[in-house]
Amino acid sequence: MATRKSTGSWLAGGLLSLVLALTGSVVLLVFELITAMVIYVFLNLFYPELFGDLVRRSADIFRWLADLILPLFGEASNQAYASLIGEMSPKAVLLVLISLTVGAVVRLLIWGIKRLAGV
C-alpha cells in the first residue's frame, strides 16, 4: 500500500510541476510579446528616424538571410519565397527581430536573477 501512495504522490507532484512550468512559460511568452509590441510602438511614435533606419536595416538582414538559406532548399525555394519571404514586410521583420531580442534579454535577466538567488 505504501508503494501506491508514493507513486501517486510522485505522479501528482509531476503533474503539478508540469502545470506550473507550462503556466510560467505562457506568462513569460505573453510578457515578452507585450514588451516587444510596446518597444515597437514606442520607437515608431517617439523616434521615427531611428524606426525608419531600423526598418531599412531589418530588410537588409532579412534579404541576407533569405539569400543565405534559399539555395539550401533547391526546387522548394520558390514555394518558400512565395509563401513566407515574399509576403513579409520589413516592418514585420523588425517586429520579429525586436521580439527575439526582447525574449533573449528577458530570459538572460531571469537566468541571472536565479543565479544570484541560488535557485
GIPE-V717217 format. One record per backbone hydrogen bond with DSSP energy under -1.0 kcal/mol. CO is the residue of the C=O (numbers start at 1). NH is the residue of the N-H. If there is no record, write none. Layout:
co={CO/CO}
nh={NH/NH}
This chain:
co={1/2/3/4/5/6/7/8/9/10/11/12/13/14/15/16/17/18/19/20/21/22/23/24/25/26/27/28/29/30/31/32/33/34/35/36/37/38/39/40/41/42/43/47/48/49/50/51/52/53/54/55/56/57/58/59/60/61/62/63/64/65/66/69/70/73/74/75/76/77/78/79/80/80/81/84/89/90/91/92/93/94/95/96/97/98/99/100/101/102/103/104/105/106/107/108/109/110/111/112/113/114/114}
nh={5/6/7/8/9/10/11/12/13/14/15/16/17/18/19/20/21/22/23/24/25/26/27/28/29/30/31/32/33/34/35/36/37/38/39/40/41/42/43/44/45/46/47/51/52/53/54/55/56/57/58/59/60/61/62/63/64/65/66/67/68/69/70/72/73/76/77/78/80/81/82/83/84/85/86/88/93/94/95/96/97/98/99/100/101/102/103/104/105/106/107/108/109/110/111/112/113/114/115/116/117/118/119}
